[in-house]
Amino acid sequence: MQQCDVLIVGGGPGGSTCAAKLRAAGADVLVLDKRTFPREKPCAGWITPQVIETLALDVEAYRREHVFQPITGFRTGLLGGREVETHYPKPVSFGIRRYEFDRYLLERSGVNCRLGEPLKTLERIDGHWRANESIEAKMLVGAGGHFCPVAQRLGARSNPTSSVVAAQEVEFEASTDDLARGSVDGAVPELFFCDDLKGYGWCFRKGNFLNIGLGRIDSKELSRHVGEFGDFLRDRGKIQCEISARFRGHAYQLYERSVPTLIDDGVLLIGDAAGLAYAHSGEGIRPAIESGIMAAETIAAAAGNFSTAKLEPYRKRVLARFGKPTASGPTDWLPAGLLHFLARRLMASRMFARKVVIENWFLHAKEPALAGG
Ligand SMILES: Cc1cc2nc3c(=O)[nH]c(=O)nc-3n(C[C@H](O)[C@H](O)[C@H](O)COP(=O)(O)OP(=O)(O)OC[C@H]3O[C@@H](n4cnc5c(N)ncnc54)[C@H](O)[C@@H]3O)c2cc1C
């Protein structure tokens, strides 16, 4: 039986950040992940400056060995509509490959890991957790993403009012010739919203890698939407090559409509396991690492008493940090025709693209990085 203070199920950005912070606080931590690293994770790989700051990422060292794409603008619009380009004098975001980034963070955390081992069994015995009949832990952190088995055990995926985005994504290395024939600029990723504003497609270039995908709240006919988006990119000359890999699907729950399940006796959920991705953009890496830090600080302060009451500060901090989830948005109550009309007008406006879409929805420019990373 392997003993530890805290067992973290999932070694993505949320799990590894929480692990690093707990280790620094002197806890004996074990990360369990069903995959070995490096591993693919469906994701556009776009991160904001607040992520870099919170992680105290040594950018110069990181970029020497990994893809790291500074982003100084965005091209946005409604699918099929007018495109608006917005530029900034310095980088406002960055592109990374999750294949590299997640391994880097997990290795950097320096914690013990059991990789390539899924969580199969979980028992609560005398106030302790027993996992896979071979690990015993005082405290459990569910960091296993949207399909996290710990989140499922807590019923976190069964709220009928929650908004879940279903997405498909592909990332592949393109030849220099193919990249030169297309028009996607690494410094200016492209984002195109669906007519009904229920999702958006993206085309990112990171070094020689292209990342293309589309996510929607309404998962019906997702493959059709993805196919149409691919046709749109080709028709507009953005990509001129064959997509040399298969689209992969995944999902994540947005932080809106209802307060997610976050804590229970001896257990808490972070990142996608909790369902914390930002509502408009779907940015989930930042909430994952921020919730990982807040969770670690709460666990450290609980000093061995992991009752629900002692974990309550984590729930309060998440609500204070990400705000009270909004009950509904215009896509719920505006008639479809009016929504489409407004979307077409607004998305074509330079001011709306800069101030609302990019700086408010995507960059959360007014929200500073979480201290204490
Ligand atoms: C297509 C797509 C594009 C996205 N693009 C972006 C983007 O550009 N920027 C951004 O900020 N966010 C993006 N997101 C959201 C972002 O990927 C997630 O919010 C983020 O990965 C959450 O991190 P996490 O650590 O909570 O979970 P994850 O990164 O999902 O990590 C969970 C880990 O748990 C492990 N695990 C799962 N089940 C088990 C099990 N049973 N036993 C053991 N281990 C298990 C997994 O192997 C995985 O390593 C995107 C999401 C999708 C689907």
The ligand as a MOL file (V3000), in Angstrom:
LIG
                    3D

  0  0  0     0  0            999 V3000
M  V30 BEGIN CTAB
M  V30 COUNTS 53 58 0 0 0
M  V30 BEGIN ATOM
M  V30 1 C -10.8030 21.2410 -28.4090 0
M  V30 2 C -10.4610 22.0550 -27.1960 0
M  V30 3 C -9.7270 23.2290 -27.3150 0
M  V30 4 C -9.3660 23.9660 -26.1800 0
M  V30 5 N -8.5810 25.0680 -26.3310 0
M  V30 6 C -8.1730 25.7530 -25.2290 0
M  V30 7 C -7.2270 26.8160 -25.3530 0
M  V30 8 O -6.7380 27.1240 -26.4330 0
M  V30 9 N -6.8670 27.4700 -24.2120 0
M  V30 10 C -7.3690 27.1380 -22.9720 0
M  V30 11 O -7.0280 27.7910 -21.9800 0
M  V30 12 N -8.2440 26.1080 -22.8500 0
M  V30 13 C -8.6300 25.3940 -23.9170 0
M  V30 14 N -9.4440 24.3120 -23.7780 0
M  V30 15 C -9.8140 23.8870 -22.4320 0
M  V30 16 C -8.6070 23.2220 -21.7550 0
M  V30 17 O -8.0730 22.2330 -22.6020 0
M  V30 18 C -8.9900 22.6040 -20.4220 0
M  V30 19 O -9.7770 23.5140 -19.7150 0
M  V30 20 C -7.7630 22.2430 -19.6090 0
M  V30 21 O -7.0560 21.2180 -20.2190 0
M  V30 22 C -8.1770 21.8090 -18.2020 0
M  V30 23 O -7.0490 21.3410 -17.5150 0
M  V30 24 P -7.2120 20.2120 -16.3950 0
M  V30 25 O -5.8640 20.0580 -15.7840 0
M  V30 26 O -8.3580 20.5390 -15.5320 0
M  V30 27 O -7.6360 18.8880 -17.1720 0
M  V30 28 P -6.9410 18.0960 -18.3760 0
M  V30 29 O -5.9780 18.9570 -19.0670 0
M  V30 30 O -8.0600 17.5020 -19.1510 0
M  V30 31 O -6.1280 16.9500 -17.6620 0
M  V30 32 C -6.8000 15.8790 -17.0600 0
M  V30 33 C -5.8460 14.7190 -16.8830 0
M  V30 34 O -6.5450 13.6930 -16.1740 0
M  V30 35 C -6.2240 12.4450 -16.7050 0
M  V30 36 N -7.3140 11.5020 -16.4330 0
M  V30 37 C -8.5470 11.5080 -16.9760 0
M  V30 38 N -9.2650 10.4610 -16.5270 0
M  V30 39 C -8.4520 9.7830 -15.6640 0
M  V30 40 C -8.6040 8.5970 -14.9060 0
M  V30 41 N -9.7440 7.8790 -14.9470 0
M  V30 42 N -7.5770 8.1860 -14.1440 0
M  V30 43 C -6.4050 8.8840 -14.1110 0
M  V30 44 N -6.1990 9.9980 -14.8430 0
M  V30 45 C -7.2130 10.4560 -15.6030 0
M  V30 46 C -6.0440 12.7150 -18.1900 0
M  V30 47 O -5.2250 11.7310 -18.8140 0
M  V30 48 C -5.3980 14.1080 -18.1940 0
M  V30 49 O -3.9840 14.0250 -18.2460 0
M  V30 50 C -9.8090 23.5540 -24.8890 0
M  V30 51 C -10.5640 22.3820 -24.7590 0
M  V30 52 C -10.8750 21.6290 -25.9010 0
M  V30 53 C -11.6700 20.3640 -25.7390 0
M  V30 END ATOM
M  V30 BEGIN BOND
M  V30 1 1 1 2
M  V30 2 1 2 3
M  V30 3 2 2 52
M  V30 4 2 3 4
M  V30 5 1 4 5
M  V30 6 1 4 50
M  V30 7 2 5 6
M  V30 8 1 6 7
M  V30 9 1 6 13
M  V30 10 2 7 8
M  V30 11 1 7 9
M  V30 12 1 9 10
M  V30 13 2 10 11
M  V30 14 1 10 12
M  V30 15 2 12 13
M  V30 16 1 13 14
M  V30 17 1 14 15
M  V30 18 1 14 50
M  V30 19 1 15 16
M  V30 20 1 16 17
M  V30 21 1 16 18
M  V30 22 1 18 19
M  V30 23 1 18 20
M  V30 24 1 20 21
M  V30 25 1 20 22
M  V30 26 1 22 23
M  V30 27 1 23 24
M  V30 28 2 24 25
M  V30 29 1 24 26
M  V30 30 1 24 27
M  V30 31 1 27 28
M  V30 32 2 28 29
M  V30 33 1 28 30
M  V30 34 1 28 31
M  V30 35 1 31 32
M  V30 36 1 32 33
M  V30 37 1 33 34
M  V30 38 1 33 48
M  V30 39 1 34 35
M  V30 40 1 35 36
M  V30 41 1 35 46
M  V30 42 1 36 37
M  V30 43 1 36 45
M  V30 44 2 37 38
M  V30 45 1 38 39
M  V30 46 1 39 40
M  V30 47 2 39 45
M  V30 48 1 40 41
M  V30 49 2 40 42
M  V30 50 1 42 43
M  V30 51 2 43 44
M  V30 52 1 44 45
M  V30 53 1 46 47
M  V30 54 1 46 48
M  V30 55 1 48 49
M  V30 56 2 50 51
M  V30 57 1 51 52
M  V30 58 1 52 53
M  V30 END BOND
M  V30 END CTAB
M  END
